[in-house]
């Protein structure tokens, strides 16, 4: 199992949490997030981003490098 940082980003706020996932669970989560982000075509529609968790870095994630696709990747 590996730890990931999940962020649900909306216009005004965001929700974030860590989650330990197996490789198979990660595939399912990524499929779900990519489908959500594919239809998040309006500025305020929330996008879900998945990041690898790194305990050595103070910041949980690198905002520019999620491991799943964002809406802009589909257009």
C-alpha positions in Angstrom: 0.0 0.0 0.0 1.1 3.5 -0.8 -0.1 6.8 0.6 -1.7 9.4 -1.6 -3.0 13.0 -1.1 -6.5 13.6 -2.6 -7.7 17.2 -3.2 -11.2 18.1 -4.3 -10.9 21.7 -5.7 -13.8 24.0 -6.2 -14.1 27.8 -6.8 -14.3 28.9 -3.2 -12.8 26.1 -1.2 -11.2 22.7 -1.3 -11.3 19.5 0.6 -8.1 17.4 1.1 -7.1 14.2 2.8 -4.6 11.4 2.6 -5.5 7.8 1.7 -3.5 4.6 1.6 -4.3 2.6 -1.5 -3.2 -0.6 -3.2 -2.3 -0.5 -6.9 -5.7 -1.9 -7.8 -7.5 0.6 -5.6 -5.5 3.5 -7.1 -6.5 2.4 -10.7 -10.2 2.6 -9.6 -9.7 6.0 -7.9 -7.9 7.4 -11.0 -10.6 6.2 -13.3 -13.3 7.8 -11.1 -11.3 11.1 -10.8 -10.6 11.3 -14.6 -14.3 10.8 -15.4 -15.2 13.5 -13.0 -12.6 15.9 -14.3 -13.5 15.2 -17.9 -17.0 16.8 -17.4 -15.8 19.6 -15.0 -16.1 22.0 -17.9 -17.2 25.1 -16.0 -14.8 27.2 -13.8 -16.6 26.3 -10.5 -17.1 22.6 -11.1 -14.9 20.8 -8.7 -12.0 18.8 -9.9 -10.4 15.9 -8.0 -6.7 15.7 -8.1 -4.5 12.8 -6.8 -0.9 13.3 -5.7 1.8 11.0 -4.5 2.3 11.7 -0.8 5.9 12.6 0.2 6.6 12.7 4.0 10.0 14.4 3.3 8.4 17.5 1.7 6.6 20.0 3.9 4.0 20.5 1.3 1.8 17.5 0.7 1.6 17.9 -3.0 3.0 19.7 -6.1 -0.1 21.5 -7.4 1.2 21.4 -11.0 1.8 17.6 -11.1 -1.2 15.5 -10.1 -1.0 11.8 -11.2 -4.5 11.9 -12.7 -5.8 14.0 -15.6 -7.3 17.4 -15.2 -10.1 19.0 -17.3 -7.5 20.8 -19.4 -6.0 17.5 -20.4 -9.2 16.5 -22.1 -9.7 19.6 -24.2 
